[in-house]
């Protein structure tokens, strides 16, 4: 902790001299037996020297090399980019000693200061961030995720989960055109796995959709099922037609049932599915 805090202060002093501040830092640790452990830590409110040292401690606490052997390392030299402090872990025998600790400012911004909230919002956000990072240190980087808007035609594709603290852009940018995308409003509840459904007309016959997006009859249901009081669609989508093995065609509908609920449904290969619900 002491070595990490001193090294972080050196890093911040060097960045401050250039009018910069660090929002994402990479912590690299090498043990005496040659094993290396590195990961990125991020903090939108800028990483202070103490915050960096804290994350180093969490990273070491969550790292348990399988083949580590007892021992200690001899101190080395200190440079602005790295430090060889000997054993900096609370339990150095678990690692065989830490021979190298390096902090790399992976993402920097112009230092304009930080405006704190008047009603404690920043304090709450910082508590959430600290708790999430602590869980990640114990259970792994992917243990805590957050939704990020993404591009796609179905509601399940329009959000992707990324590890907390990461700012990587989604593979499918949301600002690109997506022909066949469902119209607004966006459903509030999205099924992780689409639910099988059955949609029938007034005579009880299954409702089908042709390849030209022509519907066989108006959805109605009734009897022991929920009656459909309003509907819109179909919106046909032909995806990946250039890859026969991955190609699929489906038609989406918005359905309102007699209980007042609104649903996003799709029919593919003659089968109906519920993809999401509007709340």
N, C-alpha and C positions, 0 to 999 in steps of 0.2 A: 504493500500500500504506500509506504513512504517513497520507495523508488518510483512507483507509478506517478505519484503526485508531483514529485520533483521533475520527472521527465515531462509531464503534462504542462507544468508551468513553463519549462523551456520552450515547448512547442507553441504555447499561447503567446509567449513573449516574442518569438520569432514572427508569428503571424500578425500580432498587433503592430509590430514595426512596419508592416506592409499594409496596414489598414484592413486586415482580414480577420475573420472569425471562423471557427470550425463547427460544422453542424453534423458531420459524420467522420468518425475516426476508425481506422483499422488497428486492432490490437494483435500483435504477433508475439507468440511465446514459444521459445524453444527450450526443451528440457535437456538435462545432461546426457540422456541416452539418444539424443538426436531427434526426438519426436517434436513436431511443430503443430501448433494450434493457433489458427487465426480466424477472426470474425470481425464483422463491421458493427459498429454501434452508432445510433443516430439519436439526435435530440433537437427538435425544432426550436427550442429556446436557447440554443447554443450550449455547447459542452464546456462547463467550467473545469478547472484542474481537479477539483474534488470529485465532480461527476465522472470524469475519465477514470480516476483512481478507483472509484466505486465499481465501475463496469469491469475493470481489470480484476477486481476481487471476485465479482460474480462469475466472470469467465473462468477463473482458476478454480472456483468452487464447483463449477459444473463440469470441469474437465478431469477425467480420471483415466489416464493412459493405462492400457491393459498390461503392458509389459514393463511398466516403470519399476526401477530397482532402487533400493535405499541408497542414499549417498548425499553428498552436498557438493556444490560447485564453488570454485574459487572466484573471488570478485575479479571483475575485469574493468576496462576503461569505460568512461562515460562520455557520450557524444550527444549533440543536440537531437539526433534522430534515433538513438538506441542507447540502452543501458544494460550492463551485465552485472547485476547486483548480488550474485550468489543466490541464496535461497530467499525468495520473496513471498513464497506461499506460506499460509498458516501451518500447513502440514507438508513440509518439503519432502518427507520420506515418500509421499504418495507420487511425487513427480521425479524423484531422483535429483532434485535441485533444479532451479531455473537458471539457465546460463545466459539467456538473451531475452530482453523485453524491448519491443520496438513499437512506437506509436507513429502511425502514418496518417496525416490529415487527408482523408479520402475525398471530402467535399468541403469546400470553403466558400464563404460569401463575404460581401463587403460588410464591415462592422459598422452598422447603423444604430447599434444599441437594441434594447428590447423594451417594448411598452407593456407593462403589466396591467392586468385587468383591475378595475376599481372594486369589484365585488368578489374577488377571490377566485375567478375563473381560472387564472393561470395556476393557482395553487392546486386546484382540483385536477387540472390536466396533467400537472407534473406528478401528482400522486398516481394517477392512472398509468402514466408512462413508466414510472419507477416500478410499479407492481407488475406491469406487463414484461418489462425487461428482466425483472427478477425471476419470473416464471420461465422465460426463455432460457435464462442461464441454468436453471435447474433441469428443464425438460427438453431443451433443444430450441433452435432458432424458429422452427415452424410450429411450435406449440401454441403461439398466440398470433392470430391473423386478424386482418381488418379488410373490409370490402373496398374495392377500388373500381370506379366506373370503367367499363370496357365496351368494345364494339361487338355487335352481334344482332341477329334477327329475333331470337327468342329471348324472353326475360331472363332465363338462366344464364345466357351468354353475356348479358349486359352488365355483369358484375363479376369480378374475380377476386379471390382471396390472396393477399400477399402477407408475408411475415411482418409483424408490427415493427415499425422503424424503417422498413425498406421503402424506397421511393421509385423503384423500377417501373418504367412505363409498361402498361399491359401489352400483350402480344397483339391484341386487336384494338387499335386506337378508336375511342368512341366518336371522334369528330369526323370520321370518314363516312361516306354514304353507304348505307346498307339497304339495298333494294329488297323489299319484302318485309322490312322491319314492322313490328306491330305498332299501330297508331297509339298516340297518347290517349288516356293516362297510362302510366306504367303500373302494373299490378303490385300490390303491397306484399303479398305472400306468394313465394315461388316454391313449387314442389321440388325437392331434391331429385326425386325420381317421379316422372309423370304417372298419374293415377289412371288406371284403366276405367273407361266409362262406356255407357251405351246411350246413344241418342236416337230417338225414334220420331216418326211423324205422327199425325193425328190418328192414323189407322194402326199404329203400332209397328210399322215396317221400319227397318233401320234406314237412317238417312245416309246417303252416299254422295260422293263428289267425283265427278268425271275428271279425266285428264285435262279438259278444257275449263276446269273450275266451274262446272255447272252442277248445281245442287239438285238432288232428286226430289226433295220436298222440303217444306218448312219444318224446322225442328219444333216439336211440340211436347213429346213425352206425355205424361199423365198417368192415370191409374195408380199403381203402387209407387210410381216414381214421381220425382218433382216435375211439375209442369214448367215448361219454358215460356215465359211471358214476353220476352223480347230477345232479339238476336241481331247480330251484324256479321257480315262476311259473305263468302269466304275470301281470305287473303292467301293466294297460292304462293308457295315458295319452292323453287327448284335449286338445290344446293349441290355443289361439287359435281356437276354434270360431266365435267371433263375427267373424273375419276370414277369409273364404273363401280368399283368396290365400295367407295365411300359416298356415292351419290344417293340422294333421297329427295322425295317430293312429298310435300304436305300442304294442307290447307288449314288455316286457323280461323276460329270463330270467337266472338264474344257473346256469351250467353247470360241471360238474367233469369233466375228461377223464381218460383212463386214465394219462396221464403225471403226474397229481397237480396239474395247473394248474387254477385256477378262473377263469372268465370271466364278464363281464357282456355279454350279447348282447341284441339287439333285432331285432324283425321289423317292417318297415314297408312297406306296399304290396307285400307278398309277398316281400320281399327281407330276408335276414338280414345283420346287421352285428355285428362285435365292437367294443364301445365301450371296454372297459377290462379289466384283468387284476388279480386279487387275488393278492398275494404273501404 
